[in-house]
Amino acid sequence: MLDESVQKLINEAVRWVRRCPRPMAEDTHIEIRRLFKIEDFADVDPDGGIAQKECQLRETLQKED
């Protein structure tokens, strides 16, 4: 069983998809995917080391642009 808040988000996404115009003339499928944030993985990174490495990588990539 899905968490109530997750189910609410899924229902909202389905309502949004139903309102959007059909992108193709023929039958198509639209996938609804969940996006994750680093905070979603706090249980596997209790000391924040992974989040810190990600932040450093983002800073390095921004400097390269």
C-alpha positions as CSV (number, residue, x, y, z in Angstrom):
1,M,0.0,0.0,0.0
2,L,1.3,3.4,-0.9
3,D,1.8,6.2,1.7
4,E,-1.2,8.5,1.6
5,S,0.9,11.5,0.6
6,V,2.5,9.6,-2.3
7,Q,-0.9,8.4,-3.5
8,K,-2.1,12.1,-3.4
9,L,0.8,13.1,-5.6
10,I,0.2,10.3,-8.1
11,N,-3.5,11.3,-8.3
12,E,-2.5,14.9,-8.9
13,A,-0.1,13.8,-11.7
14,V,-2.8,11.7,-13.4
15,R,-5.3,14.7,-13.3
16,W,-2.6,16.9,-14.8
17,V,-1.9,14.4,-17.6
18,R,-5.6,14.1,-18.4
19,R,-5.8,17.9,-18.9
20,C,-2.9,18.2,-21.3
21,P,-3.5,18.0,-25.0
22,R,-2.6,14.9,-26.9
23,P,0.9,15.2,-28.3
24,M,0.5,12.7,-31.1
25,A,-2.4,11.8,-33.4
26,E,-2.1,8.1,-32.7
27,D,-2.4,6.3,-29.3
28,T,0.5,7.1,-27.0
29,H,1.6,6.4,-23.5
30,I,2.7,8.9,-20.9
31,E,4.9,7.7,-18.1
32,I,4.6,9.3,-14.7
33,R,7.9,8.9,-12.8
34,R,8.8,10.0,-9.3
35,L,11.8,12.4,-9.0
36,F,14.1,12.0,-6.0
37,K,16.0,14.5,-4.0
38,I,19.1,13.8,-2.0
39,E,17.0,14.2,1.2
40,D,15.1,11.1,0.2
41,F,18.2,9.1,0.8
42,A,19.0,10.5,4.3
43,D,18.7,7.0,5.8
44,V,21.6,5.7,3.7
45,D,23.7,8.9,4.3
46,P,23.4,9.6,8.0
47,D,26.6,11.6,8.3
48,G,25.9,13.7,5.1
49,G,29.1,12.5,3.3
50,I,27.3,11.6,0.1
51,A,25.4,14.9,0.0
52,Q,28.6,16.8,0.6
53,K,30.4,15.0,-2.3
54,E,27.4,15.8,-4.5
55,C,27.6,19.5,-3.6
56,Q,31.3,19.5,-4.3
57,L,30.7,17.8,-7.7
58,R,28.0,20.4,-8.6
59,E,30.4,23.2,-7.7
60,T,33.1,21.7,-9.9
61,L,30.8,21.3,-12.8
62,Q,29.6,24.9,-12.5
63,K,33.2,26.1,-12.6
64,E,33.8,24.1,-15.8
65,D,30.9,25.8,-17.7
